[in-house]
Amino acid sequence: GNCEKSPELINYETTELGILGKKPEWLVQSKRLRAVEKSSLEDAKILFVTGRGMGSKVNVHRLMDLAKKNSASFGATRTVILNGWAPIETMIGQSGTITSPEVVITFGVSGAAPFMVGIEQAKFIIAINKDTSAAIFSMATHGMVADCVEILTVLEES
């Protein structure tokens, strides 16, 4: 099979097993899953990606708004997702979406290897991070050593 694509659930249904009779005590919650759709991140032309360096859920949502205003797609690192700052479907990387956009602009992304798998096919990677030793700079086409929240503020005002 093709290992590069994530598996798709098509017409996924659950069936109740009559053998159990009643809902087992250990089953806390159950719900029907909808079919998994292809991520719009896979077809992104311009992608803004937030990392933990954004500092807060508020700043992450400011970047989401900026991406929308600029007709760009929005992605997040695993750490941002685990902090609950962005929806899981925006996760980029080995355990998220693999993208190949024209341009990726990362805000406060350290550049861990599992994340980099998600953006390594991009034509241009622009990294904004105040940590000069961040791994993202080794793969970035262009790097800016700066506070990504300050850059966000400047971009919002322009």
Solvent accessible surface area in square Angstrom, and as a share of the most:
residue,aa,sasa,rsa
1,G,124,1.19
2,N,106,0.54
3,C,129,0.77
4,E,149,0.67
5,K,149,0.63
6,S,84,0.54
7,P,119,0.75
8,E,112,0.50
9,L,70,0.35
10,I,127,0.64
11,N,130,0.66
12,Y,87,0.33
13,E,130,0.58
14,T,66,0.38
15,T,116,0.67
16,E,167,0.75
17,L,113,0.56
18,G,73,0.70
19,I,155,0.79
20,L,100,0.50
21,G,74,0.71
22,K,152,0.64
23,K,125,0.53
24,P,26,0.17
25,E,162,0.73
26,W,192,0.67
27,L,54,0.27
28,V,136,0.78
29,Q,144,0.64
30,S,82,0.53
31,K,154,0.65
32,R,160,0.59
33,L,85,0.42
34,R,178,0.65
35,A,45,0.35
36,V,78,0.45
37,E,131,0.59
38,K,130,0.55
39,S,30,0.20
40,S,90,0.58
41,L,9,0.04
42,E,64,0.28
43,D,89,0.46
44,A,9,0.07
45,K,138,0.58
46,I,72,0.37
47,L,0,0.00
48,F,13,0.06
49,V,0,0.00
50,T,0,0.00
51,G,0,0.00
52,R,150,0.55
53,G,43,0.41
54,M,0,0.00
55,G,51,0.49
56,S,36,0.23
57,K,102,0.43
58,V,107,0.61
59,N,23,0.12
60,V,0,0.00
61,H,71,0.31
62,R,64,0.23
63,L,0,0.00
64,M,35,0.16
65,D,74,0.38
66,L,11,0.06
67,A,1,0.01
68,K,159,0.67
69,K,165,0.70
70,N,78,0.40
71,S,106,0.68
72,A,14,0.11
73,S,30,0.19
74,F,23,0.10
75,G,0,0.00
76,A,0,0.00
77,T,14,0.08
78,R,123,0.45
79,T,48,0.28
80,V,0,0.00
81,I,18,0.09
82,L,129,0.64
83,N,73,0.37
84,G,42,0.40
85,W,44,0.16
86,A,11,0.08
87,P,55,0.34
88,I,121,0.62
89,E,120,0.54
90,T,18,0.10
91,M,17,0.08
92,I,3,0.02
93,G,2,0.02
94,Q,123,0.55
95,S,69,0.44
96,G,33,0.31
97,T,16,0.09
98,I,63,0.32
99,T,2,0.01
100,S,62,0.40
101,P,3,0.02
102,E,73,0.33
103,V,36,0.21
104,V,0,0.00
105,I,32,0.16
106,T,0,0.00
107,F,0,0.00
108,G,5,0.05
109,V,1,0.01
110,S,61,0.39
111,G,5,0.05
112,A,58,0.45
113,A,75,0.58
114,P,68,0.43
115,F,12,0.05
116,M,13,0.06
117,V,53,0.31
118,G,0,0.00
119,I,0,0.00
120,E,91,0.41
121,Q,105,0.46
122,A,15,0.11
123,K,133,0.56
124,F,92,0.38
125,I,7,0.03
126,I,47,0.24
127,A,0,0.00
128,I,5,0.02
129,N,16,0.08
130,K,140,0.59
131,D,70,0.36
132,T,100,0.58
133,S,97,0.62
134,A,9,0.07
135,A,57,0.44
136,I,0,0.00
137,F,46,0.19
138,S,102,0.66
139,M,78,0.35
140,A,21,0.16
141,T,69,0.40
142,H,105,0.47
143,G,51,0.49
144,M,84,0.37
145,V,89,0.51
146,A,26,0.20
147,D,42,0.22
148,C,6,0.04
149,V,38,0.22
150,E,113,0.50
151,I,35,0.18
152,L,0,0.00
153,T,50,0.29
154,V,92,0.53
155,L,67,0.34
156,E,67,0.30
157,E,138,0.62
158,S,121,0.78
